[in-house]
Amino acid sequence: MKPDDFEFVSRLIKSKSGLVLSEDKTYLLESRLMPIARKRGLKDLGELIGAMRGGDRNLVEEVVDAMTTNESFFFRDTKPFDQFRHVVLPHMIRERASKRHLRIWCAAASSGQEPYSLGMILDEFKTQLAGWRVEIIGTDISREILTKARAGLYSQFEVQRGLPIGLLVKYFQKKEDQWQISSEIRSKVQYKEFNLLEDFRPLGQFDIVYCRNVLIYFDQPTKSDVLARVSALMPDDGFLFLGGAETVLGISDKFKPLARQRGIYQLNRPGAPEVDLTALEKAQASGTAAASSGAAGAAAGGLAFPKPKHMQTGAAAAGTATRPATTGGIPPRPTTTGTATARPGLTATTARPTTTGTAGTIPPRPGTTGTTGTTARPGSTGTTGTTARPGTTGTTGTTTRPGGVGTTGTGSSFSKPSGSTGTGSTARPGTTGTSGSTGSTYRRPLGTGTAGSGTGTTPTRPSSSSGNSSGGASGTTRPSTTFDRSRFGKPEDKK
């Protein structure tokens, strides 16, 4: 898009809707105008803009309509509707008891989810509002979007965005692949095509004004002007709701924030009353409006709208992760007692079925009894021996095999067993050793050799001879396989 074309279109849109488009929004302008050009049979945006320059009023309205944002969903942001239910509506019911008349304006109502959300809350207060005349006026600049709002038809995706399932069942009927809000709620809302840049006075006076997520699209002077004209429509005890990203601070002195609340404002006038925030603050302290909507909510005729889980705090959020009938931070499995992950029928935290463990952290296997021995196998009794196999008794020997008795020997780690004798932890069945010598680490001790001195042992094969502490006796073994380098010569002799 040419720079002068962008300047022309952005200036036109601002004059018609107040929407400000900066140069970095060129892509947005092009993406929304191209469908209009194709629908009208125009080859590109140049022809479309040329038609706009020629004064095609219908085309201008269509372009402005396409550029306005129509994002909305039921009970959007939750908090403004909690504030309406707990603070504003009870206050108005009390203060308007003699007049019994209430008017609400939803500016930039889009496809109707906001005014219909208020209509559902008002229906829950129908006992207190019996005999009242309550009006909700929804306005928007887009004619097309207002047609959708009047029909009250929404897709499955739209009703899933913020609408509690109980309200869907209560107030909506299925129409093919869409949902339509009940005629009773639709009758509570009147829709009008209206531009916020126009004179507000024909709309009349409003006690409550929802003008949410609109001012963010305006420049500073337009924001200030809109707020000034809104304030002129409201009585001293009126309420204004703005979006979460919007504020009156530094823009207008016509309003002031409600104490300790965000997004809701009172008129900055001497006649603005003190507002009771007790019910709302109790609900906010619990982390969700649902916490205070039990008996008290039923008595008030209201309906609570739970916040999404990621927005919940305090007890409400903590309770969501607790399983039924359990106690503890990490819930035990069903029919167990404990705080960690004990299996069914256990009292210890990690012991396996039918076992009893106190200090053992790696549970013994079935049929064993262990106190400090943690991995004894079936049929064995272990005190400090940790890996003794069946049928053995271990005290300090840690890896004795069946039938062996080990005391203090420590055996070689590399030599293969043959001929030499020794005791210790790796003696095989049928052998007896006391404190035999250490075997060679790298040579295969298969010949007849004397045992070296020391305390280590080389494990013997079954039925081999025994040795004493001073030196191992020679055993009957296979021929020696001692490596003799001289038989093969030096490497350099090989040519």
N, C-alpha and C positions, 0 to 999 in steps of 0.2 A: 504494500500500500504506500502510495506517495505521501510525503510529509504534509502537503497542503490538503490532501484528501482526509488524512487522519485528523488534522486540526479542524476541518470543517465538521466532520462527524462528531468528534468529541465535544465541540462547542454546541452543536445542535442538541446532543443528548443531555448535556448539563442544563441547557435552557428549558428543556421539556420535562426533565425528571429530577434534576439536582445531582445526578450521578456524575462524579468526577473520574475521568479516565486519564491516567498518566501515560507517557509515551511507552513505558515498558509493558503496557496492556494492549499493544498493537495486535499480538497473537490472539488475544481474547476477542477483540473486535472482529478480526478476520474470520475466526472460527464460528462466530455467531451470525455473521452476515452472509457467508457463503451459502448456507441452506436457503436463505430468502432469495438470493440471486438465482439459484437453480430452480426454485419453485416458480419464479416469474419468467423463466426462460432467458435470463441474462447470462452472457458468457463469462463475465468476471465482475469483480468489485468496482472496477472503473465505471462500467455501465450502470451499476446499481447506484453509485454515488452521484452519477450524472442525473439519474432520474430524481434523486432526492433534491439536488440543486434546482431541478426544474419545478419544484413545488408540489410533488405528489404527496398529499397529506396522508393518505392511507398508508403509503410506503413508510413515511416518517413514523407514524404510530406503530407500525409493525416492527421497525428497527428499534425504537425505544422499548417496546415490549420485549423484544428478544434480548436486550442488554440488561434488563433488570433481573436481579437474582430472586428466584422463587423457592429457596431452600426452607423447608419447614417440616416439623414432625410433632406428634402428640406429646404434650407435657415436656416440651423441650427445656432442658437444663434442670428440670424438677423444682429447683429452689423457688422460682417466681410463683409457682402454683402452690407450694407449701406456704409461702408468705400470704398468698391470697386466701387460702383456706383457714390458716391459724390466726391471722392478724387482721387483714383488710375486711374480709366478709363479716366476721363477728363484730368488728367495730362499726361497720355500716348498718348492720341489723340493729345494733343498739342505738346509734345516733339518728337513724332514719325511721325510727319506730313510729313517729307521728306522720311523716310523709308517705312512707311505704312505697318508695320509688327509687330505683337504682338504674343508672346508665353507665355502660362500659364501652369504651372505644378501643378496638384492635386496629391500629394503623399498620399498613403494609401487611394485611392479613394473609396474603399469598393464597394457598389452596385450602385454607380454612381450619387447619389442625389446631391453631391457637384458640380461636373463638369457640370451637367445639369442645376443646379441653375444659374451658371455663364453663361451658354449658353443662357438662357432665358433673362438675363439682357443684354447680348451683342446683342441679336436680337432686343431689344428695342432701341438700339443705331445704328441700321443698316443704318440710313441716314448718320450719321457722319462717319461711318466706311465703307461707300461705296468705293469699290476699294481696301480695305485693305485685307491682308492675316492674318487671326487670327487662331491660333492653340491652342487647349486645349488637353493636354496629361494627361490621368488618369492612374495611376499605382497602383498595389496592389500585395501582395505576394500570394494571394489566387486565384487559377485558377477558382475555382467554382464560386466565387463571381464576378469575371470579366465577366463570361458568362452571369450572370444575368444583370450586368451593360450594356453590349452591347445590350441585348434584350430591355432594357428600359421598362420592364413590372413591374408594382407595384400593390400591393393590395390596397383595399379601405382604410385600416388602414394606409398604407405607404403614400398615397397621402394626407391624412388628417393631417399628421404631418408637419406643417410649410408651406404647399403649399396654397397660396391664391386661392380662388375659381375661380377668374377671369383667372388665369393662367392655372388652370385645364381645364377650358372650351376652352381656346385659344390653348393650346399646346398638349393636350392629347386626345386620342380616346379610347372609351370603347371597350375592348376585353373580351367578356364573363364576368367573375367576376373580371377582372383586368383592369388596365389603362395602355396604352402604350404611351410614349412620342413621339411626331411627328418625322418623319424621318429627317426633316430639322434640328431639334435640335440635334438629334443623330449624324448627319453627322458632327457636329462641334467638336465632341470629339473622340479622338483615345485612345484605352485602350491597356496597355501593362503589362505583368506579370513582376514584378520587385521587388527585395529585397533591402531595404535601406542599407543593409550592403555591397552591391556590389559597384563597381566603377560607379560614376555618369556620367563620361565624355561621354559615348556613347549616352546619352540622348540629348546632345547639350545644348545651352544657353537658359535661361528663364528670361523674364522680371518680371514675377510675380510667386511666389511659395506659394501654400497653403499646409502646412504640419501640419495640425491641429489634436490635440488629438492623437498624435503618440509618441512623446518624453516621455510622462508620463510613458510609459511601459519600457523605457530604463534606464540603470544605467548612472551615471554621465559621465564616459569616453565616452560611446557610444553617448550620447546626444551631447557632445562637438565635437565629430568626425563628426557626421551627419551635424551639423550646419556649420562646417568649409568647408565641401565638397559642401554644398548647396551654400555657399557664392561664391565659385569658379565658379559657373555656371551663376552668375548674373552680369549684368552691374552695373555701379555706381549708377544709379537712379532706381534700382530694388526695389521691395517690397516683404517682407516675412510676411505671416500670420501664427500665431500659435494659439493653443487652449486657452480658457480662463484660464485654470489651468496651463499653460505653460509660461515660460519666458526664456530670454537669460541671464538675470542678474546672475552673479556668475557662468555662464556656458561657455559663449563664448564672446569674445570681437570683433567678426566679425560684429555684428549688434548692433544697438541702437534703443530704442523705438521712435516711431513718437511722437512728442510733443503733450501732452494732450490726447493721444489716447492709448487704451489698446489693445493688441493682434496683432498690426501691427508694423513692424519694417523696418528700412532702413539700408543699408550697412554703416558700420562705416568707411567711406572713405571720403577724401577731396572732391571728385566729387559728393557726395550726395546732391541733390538740395533742396532748400526750397520748401515746398509743401503748396499750398493754401487750408486751412481747412475751409474756410468761409462757403461754402455750407453745409458741414457736420455738423459744429457746429450749424448752424441755425436749421437744422433738429433735432439735438440732444436736442437743447434748447426747442423745441416744444414738446419733449417727444416721438415723433414718426417720422419716415421718411415720413409718409403720409402728415404731415403738410406742407412740402415744395415741394410736388410733384404735385401741382395744375398746374397753368399756366407755372410756371418755369420748372417743371418736364416735362411737355408736350413739351416745347420748346427744352429741352435738349434731348428729345427722351427717357428719362428714365422711370422707373416704380418704385413706392414706395412699400415697403412691410411693412404693419402695424405690430407693435409689439403686443404681447399678452396684454390683458387689465391689468394684474397684473404688467406689466413692464412699463406701461404708467405713465407719471408724468405731473404735470402742468395743463394747460388749457385743454389738450386733455383728461386727466383722469377725471377732474372735469366735463367736458361736458357729459360724458357717462351716468351720473345718472340723467340728467335733462330731464323731459318729454316735449313733444312738446307744444309750445305756453304757457308756464308757466313762472312764475317769482318767484324766491326765492330758498332758500337752500332745503326745503322740498316742493316738487311741489304740488300745490293745484289740486283738481280734475277738470275735464273739465267744462267749462262755469262758473267758479267761479272766484272771485276776492279776493285775500288775500295771505298770506304767509304760513298759517298752513294747516288746513284740513277742511275748510268750505265746507258745502254741496251746491249743486246747488241752485242758486238764492239768496244766502246770501251775506251780506257785512261784518257781524261780523265773528269772527274766529271760534267760536264753537256754535253759536246760532242755534236753530233748524228752520225748514222752517216757514215762515210767522211771525216770532217773531223779536223783536228788543231788544237787550240787550246791556248794557254798562258795568256796574260793576258786573252784575250777572255772576258768573262763572259756576253755574249749571243752564242750560237754563230753563225758564218757559215753561209750556206745551202750546199747541196751544190755541189761544183765550184769553190769559192773557196778562196783561201789568205789568211788574215788573221793578223796578229801583234797589232797594237793596234787595227786596224780591226775593229769587232765586227759591223756589219750590212751590209757590202758585198754587193751583189747579184751574181748569176752573171756571169762574164766580166769582172769589174772587178778592179782591183788597188788596194787602199786601204792607206794607211799611217796618216795621221791623218784623212783624209776618212772620215766615218762613214756617210753615206747617199748616196754617189754612185750614179747609175744606170748601166745597162750602156753600155759603150763610152766612158766618160769617164775622165778622170784628174784626181783632186782632190788638192790639197795642203792649202791652208787654206780654200778655198771648200767650204762644207758642203752646199749644196743645188743645185749646178750641174746643169742638165738636159742631155740628150744633145747632143753636138756643140759645146757651149759651153766656153769657157775662162774661169775666174774667178780673180781674184787677191785683191784686197783690198776691193772695193766692198761696200757694205752695203745698198743699195736701200731705197726707201720702203716702208712697210708698208701704206699705204691706197690710194695712187693707182693707177689702171689704166694699163697700158702703152700709150703711143701717142705717136709723134713724138719724144719726148725720148730721149736715149741715155744709156747708162751701162754701167758694168761691174758686177762683183760676183757675188753668189752666185745671182741669179735670172735671168740673161740667157737668152733662149730660143735654140733652134738657129739657126745661121747668123749670128749677131751677134758683134761684137767690141767690147768696152768696156774702158776703162782706169780712169778715175776720174771719170766724169761727175757732173753736178750732182744735187742732191737735187730730187725732184719735190714737187709740192704734196701735202699729206697728205689734204685733204678735197675739192679740186676735181678734176674729170676733165681731165687734160692732153691734150685732143684738138685744140686749135688750134695755130697756129704761135706759139711763144713762145720766148723766150731762156731758156737754162738758168740756174739760180741758182748761186751759188758754194757750195762745200762739197765734201764728199767722198762723200756718199751718192748713190745712183743710182736712177733709175726704170727698171724693166725695159722693154725695147723689144720691139716685135713683130718677127717675122722679116722680112728684107730692108729694114729701116729704115736710115736714115743713121747714121753714127757721130759721136761728139762727142769733143772733146779735154778736157784737164784744166782749161782756163781757162773754158770755157763750151760748152754743147752747141749744135751747129749746128741751124738750123731744118730740120725735116723736112716732107715732103709729107703732110699729114694731112687729116682731115675738118674741116668747119667747126667753128669754136669753139662750145662750148656753155657759155661762161662765164655764170654766173648774174648778172643785172642787176636789183637790187631796184627801181630807179626806174621800170621799165616797168610795174610792177604797183601802184604807189602804196603808201601807208601803210595799215596795218590800219584806222585810224579813219576813212579816207576812204570805206570801204565801208559803205553804209547799207542 
